[in-house]
Amino acid sequence: MADNGKRKTKLLDQLESGPWPSFVTEIKKASESSPVCDDLLGQLELSYEEKQGHWKHGGIVGVLGYGGGVIGRYSDVGDRFPNVAHFHTIRVNQPSGWFYSSEAIRTLCDIWERHGSGLTNMHGSTGDIIFLGTKTSELEPIFKELTEAGFDLGGSGSCMRTPSCCLGPARCEWACYDTMKLCYDVTMAYQDEMHRPPFPYKFKLKAAGCPNDCVASIARADLSIIGTWKDDIRQDDAAVAEYAAQGLDIRKDVCDRCPTRCMDWDGQKLTIANRECVRCMHCINVMPKALRPGVEKGATILIGSKAPIVQGALLSSVLVPFVPAEELLETLQELIKRLWEFWDENGKNRERIGELIQRVGMAGFLDAIGLDPVPEMISAPRDNPYIFFQAETEEK
Amino acid sequence: MATQPTAKRITDIGPPNYEKFLHPVITKNYGQWKYHETLAPGVLCHVAESGDKIYTVRAGSPRLLSIQSLRLFADLADKYCGGHLRFTSRNNVEFMFDDVAKIEPLKRELQAAGFPVGGTNNSISNIVHTQGWVHCHSSATDASGLVKSVMDELCEYFTEQKLPAKLRIAVACCLNMCGAVHCSDIAILGIHRKPPKVNHAVLPKVCEVPTLIASCPTGAIRPATVEGKQSVEVIKEQCMYCGNCYTVCPAMPMNDPENDGISIWVGGKVSNARSVPKFTKLAIPFLPNNPPRWPEVVGAVVNIVNVYAQNAKKFERVGEWIERIGWPRFFELTGIPFTRYHIDDFKHAGLTYARSTHIRF
């Protein structure tokens, strides 16, 4: 023990210097109001000494009536660090776009000060507010206070995970649909599937307002909703000229960087062949004052991305090339219904929907959910001749 | 155990509606933004069709935040933003307000409290990461300590916008990749390198053997009877240490202080800008776990960032730069040894073989 009664953390203390804010300092700050943080530091110091973790595998804990939202966590050295013997994580569903009032932040802090370690993640990888570390006996009191304050738990396990979105129309001129509202509406529509895991494995949904995809939906969501537009890029020629006058090399930095070379700059006028534009956003990103997405807005729906476990990492692929913004929620709900039915009938335990599609083939999947194949779904037609023709074709 | 439910138990209410958390200028101009400008690193100005402006100041956080720091953010939001704040998808905190005069004082307060302002445009924004030894059972390394060590060396790239393009770094402490590092410019990934050690004494009590066998992507686990008890054995040659068996069965621990460590991956992206989204590719198969500062990992990442910064053209993300110069040149410029481990030998391996004579000499 150090003089102040705190544990000595020789290795971790070295992570308090330097310009980047320190998580060790944060844990020490939290220990002012919660002594469990001192045991957390002690156990973490041990991990730093031994080069291995000391948390035990899961364990089923939760609040009554919910099958998720709490991740059970136990120490394997609880005898030495009794205050973190139980150290469960709580996932709290974040507001759309991670917007808060200072009052809401203080309410969350007060609840967490009364019932837990005072340590949070703002936010977890899926988007939830993470409360790091509490005991089983505190779970029901936390849940009661959270719900009374208007907050609810997020998802964990084989459920609809907490949807998340970019801030979209709240502060971005590129939002092609209302990501904030869609995220909220989808979250409210699937409360049962979020809180009572019904699926073979997890199901994530992320809503990005434009192809820049600030929420990484194409890499991290089983269902990726990415804003796009159908008509021409809106172009302000005077503003283009202004960029040129200010020194932007429009030929080199805009036209030559266009993936389809659909733009031309003659030194006076920028011409865009919009039929060849793939909505990549580069030119708009470079000249936000001069170029904007069109006005016929909506989203592309893509399916199947995931990290490596179990069968390998996937990026989402196109399922519906374009849905008008005003039809998006209804289209999504119908689609989700069909693909959950298919997954429920055909998915193996711990098989994500993207892996299921890989296993059974996209064509069979499309048949099952009642979507017609369209060429926007592929980067190229198949390059092998091993075609499984369907029975009725053979009989002719 | 859990307490009895109270009469007025509230459930399934979902998150609070975001509308009540928005700054009045945002509510007024919702969906009516016209363009934006970056006034300085970490400082944005969005202009609405109405002519209204909202200023944003962005600061980096360690993601792991105490309620003490959150209350500080709440106090700053009250002082400068009428009580409004938000967080970004990369764990930064953002303060929004409509008075340009507040930018500098707010920046000064954040910097004085230890939160650097930056992370916009052609910078290295905050590192997305996982729990590591702080809170995870399957981690092969710590995450927060790696992030702190790397960002201490790269902080100038957060507070300035001097790179050819944005550069996104992610850390995941095992192959589960809660940090989804598979599409970042630079990914730092904790890995195991030895098969799980089967704990035959407890396995029959805590695991379902068929589920366990089915969990293995390579079919490396088969049933075995050990000392008269039903258990499993691992075919070592078929194991690539993903840890999926451990996730379904705690009697298959993976932790191994000597052999666990870090791999470095490069060239991924999620944005559709210019080139299509891409996976990261292996740069360095293994570096040792060397807490508290991981000098080998920090050195490797800083080297890649510096070589990229010196060689990439304007707007080229790391993956786009490598596609232009080719992988041989990447390994040459960075001095990273190319090994047998860089050549894929898993499913669909041939997709990454060079199937042409397009070779840069």
Interface residues (C-beta under 8 A of the other chain):
Chain A: L11 L12 Q14 L15 S17 G18 P19 W20 P21 S22 F23 V24 T25 E26 I27 K29 A30 E32 S33 L40 L44 S47 Y48 E50 K51 Q52 G53 H54 W55 K56 H57 G58 V63 L64 G65 Y66 R73 F87 T89 N93 Q94 P95 S96 G97 W98 F99 Y100 S101 S102 E103 A104 I105 R106 L108 C109 W112 E113 G118 L119 T120 N121 M122 H123 G124 S125 G127 L132 G133 T136 L139 E140 P141 K144 T147 E148 G150 F151 D152 S164 C166 L167 P169 A170 R171 C172 E173 A175 D178 M180 Y184 T187 M188 Q191 D192 H195 P211 N212 D213 C214 V215 A216 S217 I218 A219 R220 I226 D253 R257 C258 P259 V278 R279 C280 M281 H282 N285 V286 P288 K289 R292 A307 P308 I309 V310 Q311 G312 A313 L315 K348 N349 R350
Chain B: M1 A2 T3 P5 T6 R9 I10 T11 D12 I13 G14 P15 P16 N17 Y18 K20 F21 L22 I26 Y30 G31 W33 K34 Y35 H36 E37 H46 I54 T56 G60 S61 P62 R63 L64 L65 S66 I67 Q68 S69 L70 R71 F73 A74 D75 A77 D78 G83 H84 L85 R86 F87 T88 S89 N91 V93 M96 G114 F115 P116 V128 T130 Q131 G132 W133 V134 H135 C136 H137 S138 S139 D142 S144 G145 V147 K148 S149 M151 D152 C155 F158 A172 L175 N176 M177 C178 G179 A180 H182 C183 T211 A214 S215 P217 C242 G243 N244 Y246 T247 V248 P250 N255 D256 P257 D260 G268 V270 S271 N272 A273 R274 S275 P277 F279 N289 P291 P292 R293 K314 F315 F346 K347
